[in-house]
Amino acid sequence: MYWQEITLIGFGAGAAGTGFGGLLALFLRKPSSRTLGLMLGLAAGVMLAIVFLELLEEGLETGFIYPVLGLAFGILAFLLLDRYFPHQHFVSKEVHQHAYVKKGMLIATGIALHNFPEGLAIGAGFAASTSLGITLAILIALHNIPEGLAVAVPLKAGGSRRRRIVLITILAGLPMGVGALVGALLGSVSTAMLGLSFGFAAGAMLYIVCDELIPDVYRLTSAHVAIGGITLGVILGLTMIHFV
């Protein structure tokens, strides 16, 4: 697949995920905590399966050191992003009434910065196979729906116009396209870069799962529902890997 197509898919996945989350905030009632927790648990389980049975497995075919270094760099990159550009989780803290719009813009900025390395994961996936790249694009787009909600809810509460809310949520997802382009180009340069790219993508996704999805799942719903959703997600991921 050409890099132009990969870039367009990255842009589409980013914009569709956060943009759809923005639309949900405008037209639908907030989903129940149990439902949202189950959805995020499924996404976390699928991502875990792909990290260990797709990305790292593909990366280890290039040698041991490259994917391991990439994994460490991927996690470190997200640690630094969270330290210097933190973004609000969908279920974390309630925003203050006097700063809804400001809070929404800050969340949008943080999410935009986080979407670049997520795009790298998509690009690295395409460097291995089209099916893996498409699977990662779909999963990360789904992961971005709650983030779009996180941006739209305070903007809506602050009185922003609907068109402006949708535009901001879409813009927050666009850096994913740039990341997909970079990931695809790096992955096609050499064996070492391919291994580093796979490791980085795995580290980025592992950070998303462990730092964002799983903690939010357990805050949203009971422990039994949470582990059930994650388990179903792992099974779904294994099924996708086996048959796709």
C-alpha positions as CSV (number, residue, x, y, z in Angstrom):
1,M,0.0,0.0,0.0
2,Y,1.3,3.4,-0.9
3,W,2.3,6.0,1.7
4,Q,-0.4,8.4,0.5
5,E,-3.1,5.8,1.2
6,I,-1.7,5.0,4.6
7,T,-1.6,8.7,5.4
8,L,-5.3,9.1,4.4
9,I,-6.3,6.1,6.5
10,G,-4.4,7.6,9.4
11,F,-6.2,11.0,9.0
12,G,-9.5,9.1,8.6
13,A,-9.1,7.0,11.7
14,G,-8.1,10.0,13.8
15,A,-10.8,12.3,12.5
16,A,-13.5,9.7,12.5
17,G,-12.8,8.5,16.1
18,T,-12.7,11.9,17.8
19,G,-15.3,13.4,15.5
20,F,-17.8,10.6,16.1
21,G,-17.2,11.1,19.9
22,G,-18.0,14.7,19.4
23,L,-21.2,13.9,17.6
24,L,-22.3,11.5,20.3
25,A,-21.9,14.2,22.9
26,L,-24.2,16.5,20.8
27,F,-27.0,14.1,19.9
28,L,-27.0,11.2,22.3
29,R,-27.3,10.8,26.0
30,K,-24.2,9.9,27.8
31,P,-23.9,6.0,27.8
32,S,-24.2,4.2,31.1
33,S,-21.0,3.6,33.0
34,R,-21.5,-0.1,32.7
35,T,-21.9,0.0,28.9
36,L,-18.9,2.3,28.4
37,G,-16.8,0.2,30.8
38,L,-17.6,-2.9,28.8
39,M,-16.8,-1.2,25.5
40,L,-13.4,0.1,26.8
41,G,-12.6,-3.4,28.3
42,L,-13.2,-5.0,24.9
43,A,-10.9,-2.5,23.2
44,A,-8.2,-3.0,25.9
45,G,-8.4,-6.8,25.4
46,V,-8.1,-6.6,21.7
47,M,-5.2,-4.2,21.9
48,L,-3.3,-6.5,24.4
49,A,-3.7,-9.4,22.0
50,I,-2.4,-7.4,19.1
51,V,0.6,-6.0,21.1
52,F,1.9,-9.4,22.1
53,L,0.8,-11.6,19.2
54,E,1.2,-9.3,16.3
55,L,3.4,-6.2,16.9
56,L,6.0,-7.7,19.1
57,E,6.0,-11.0,17.3
58,E,6.6,-9.2,14.0
59,G,9.2,-7.0,15.6
60,L,11.2,-10.0,17.0
61,E,11.6,-11.3,13.5
62,T,14.0,-8.4,12.9
63,G,16.1,-9.4,16.0
64,F,15.7,-8.9,19.7
65,I,17.3,-5.6,20.5
66,Y,15.3,-3.4,18.0
67,P,11.8,-4.1,19.2
68,V,12.8,-4.0,22.8
69,L,14.4,-0.6,22.4
70,G,11.3,0.5,20.4
71,L,9.0,-0.7,23.2
72,A,11.0,1.3,25.8
73,F,10.9,4.4,23.6
74,G,7.2,4.1,22.9
75,I,6.4,3.9,26.6
76,L,8.8,6.7,27.4
77,A,7.3,9.0,24.7
78,F,3.8,8.6,26.3
79,L,5.2,9.2,29.8
80,L,6.7,12.5,28.6
81,L,3.5,13.5,26.8
82,D,1.5,12.8,29.9
83,R,4.0,14.7,32.1
84,Y,4.2,17.8,30.0
85,F,0.9,17.7,28.0
86,P,-1.6,15.8,30.2
87,H,-5.0,15.1,28.8
88,Q,-8.2,14.4,30.6
89,H,-9.6,10.9,30.7
90,F,-13.3,10.6,29.9
91,V,-14.2,9.4,33.3
92,S,-11.6,11.1,35.5
93,K,-12.5,14.4,37.1
94,E,-15.5,16.7,36.6
95,V,-14.6,20.1,35.0
96,H,-15.3,23.3,36.9
97,Q,-18.3,25.2,35.7
98,H,-16.4,28.5,35.1
99,A,-13.8,26.9,32.8
100,Y,-15.7,24.5,30.5
101,V,-14.5,25.9,27.2
102,K,-10.9,26.3,28.4
103,K,-10.9,22.8,29.8
104,G,-12.3,21.4,26.5
105,M,-9.5,23.1,24.5
106,L,-6.8,21.9,26.8
107,I,-8.1,18.3,26.5
108,A,-8.2,18.7,22.7
109,T,-4.6,19.8,22.7
110,G,-3.5,16.9,24.8
111,I,-5.4,14.4,22.7
112,A,-3.9,15.8,19.5
113,L,-0.4,15.4,20.8
114,H,-1.2,11.8,21.9
115,N,-2.6,11.0,18.5
116,F,0.8,11.4,16.7
117,P,2.4,8.3,18.3
118,E,-0.8,6.4,17.9
119,G,-0.5,7.2,14.2
120,L,3.0,5.7,14.3
121,A,1.4,2.4,15.4
122,I,-0.9,2.4,12.4
123,G,2.0,3.2,10.0
124,A,4.2,0.5,11.5
125,G,1.3,-2.0,11.2
126,F,1.0,-1.2,7.5
127,A,4.7,-1.7,7.0
128,A,4.1,-5.3,8.0
129,S,0.8,-6.1,6.3
130,T,-2.3,-4.3,5.1
131,S,-4.6,-6.3,7.3
132,L,-2.6,-5.4,10.4
133,G,-2.6,-1.8,9.5
134,I,-6.3,-1.7,8.9
135,T,-7.0,-3.6,12.1
136,L,-4.9,-1.1,14.1
137,A,-6.6,1.9,12.4
138,I,-10.1,0.6,13.3
139,L,-9.1,-0.2,17.0
140,I,-7.4,3.2,17.6
141,A,-10.3,5.0,16.0
142,L,-12.7,3.2,18.4
143,H,-10.3,4.1,21.2
144,N,-10.6,7.8,20.2
145,I,-14.4,7.9,20.5
146,P,-14.3,8.4,24.3
147,E,-11.6,11.0,23.8
148,G,-13.8,12.9,21.4
149,L,-16.5,12.8,24.0
150,A,-14.0,14.1,26.6
151,V,-13.4,17.2,24.3
152,A,-17.0,17.8,23.3
153,V,-18.7,17.5,26.7
154,P,-17.1,20.5,28.4
155,L,-17.3,22.6,25.1
156,K,-21.0,21.8,24.9
157,A,-21.5,22.7,28.6
158,G,-19.6,26.0,28.0
159,G,-22.0,27.0,25.2
160,S,-19.9,26.4,22.2
161,R,-21.7,26.1,18.9
162,R,-22.3,22.6,17.5
163,R,-20.3,23.2,14.3
164,R,-17.3,24.5,16.3
165,I,-17.5,21.5,18.7
166,V,-17.4,19.0,15.8
167,L,-14.6,20.9,14.1
168,I,-12.4,20.9,17.2
169,T,-13.0,17.2,17.9
170,I,-12.0,16.4,14.3
171,L,-8.9,18.5,14.4
172,A,-7.8,16.8,17.6
173,G,-7.6,13.5,15.6
174,L,-5.7,14.8,12.5
175,P,-2.1,14.4,13.9
176,M,-2.7,10.6,13.7
177,G,-2.4,10.9,9.9
178,V,1.0,12.6,10.2
179,G,2.1,9.8,12.6
180,A,0.8,7.1,10.2
181,L,2.9,8.7,7.4
182,V,6.1,8.8,9.6
183,G,5.5,5.2,10.8
184,A,5.0,3.8,7.3
185,L,8.1,5.6,6.0
186,L,10.4,4.6,8.9
187,G,9.1,1.0,8.7
188,S,10.1,0.7,5.1
189,V,13.6,2.1,5.5
190,S,15.5,-0.9,7.0
191,T,15.1,-4.0,9.1
192,A,16.4,-2.1,12.1
193,M,13.9,0.7,11.6
194,L,11.1,-1.8,11.1
195,G,11.9,-3.5,14.4
196,L,12.1,-0.2,16.2
197,S,8.8,0.9,14.6
198,F,7.0,-2.3,15.7
199,G,8.4,-1.9,19.2
200,F,7.4,1.7,19.4
201,A,3.9,0.9,18.2
202,A,3.7,-1.9,20.8
203,G,4.9,0.4,23.6
204,A,2.5,3.2,22.6
205,M,-0.5,0.8,22.6
206,L,0.6,-0.9,25.8
207,Y,0.7,2.5,27.5
208,I,-2.7,3.3,26.2
209,V,-4.1,0.1,27.6
210,C,-2.4,0.1,31.0
211,D,-2.5,3.8,31.8
212,E,-5.8,4.8,30.2
213,L,-8.2,2.0,29.2
214,I,-7.9,-0.5,32.0
215,P,-7.9,2.1,34.9
216,D,-11.0,3.7,33.3
217,V,-12.7,0.3,32.9
218,Y,-12.3,-0.4,36.6
219,R,-13.6,3.1,37.6
220,L,-16.6,2.7,35.3
221,T,-17.9,-0.7,36.3
222,S,-17.5,-3.6,38.7
223,A,-14.4,-5.7,38.7
224,H,-16.2,-8.8,37.4
225,V,-17.7,-6.9,34.4
226,A,-14.2,-5.3,33.8
227,I,-12.3,-8.5,33.7
228,G,-15.1,-10.1,31.6
229,G,-14.9,-7.3,29.0
230,I,-11.1,-7.5,28.9
231,T,-11.2,-11.3,28.5
232,L,-13.8,-11.1,25.7
233,G,-11.6,-8.5,24.0
234,V,-8.5,-10.8,24.2
235,I,-10.6,-13.6,22.7
236,L,-11.8,-11.3,20.0
237,G,-8.3,-10.2,19.3
238,L,-7.0,-13.8,19.1
239,T,-9.9,-14.6,16.7
240,M,-9.0,-11.6,14.5
241,I,-5.3,-12.5,14.4
242,H,-6.1,-16.2,13.5
243,F,-8.6,-15.7,10.8
244,V,-7.7,-12.3,9.3
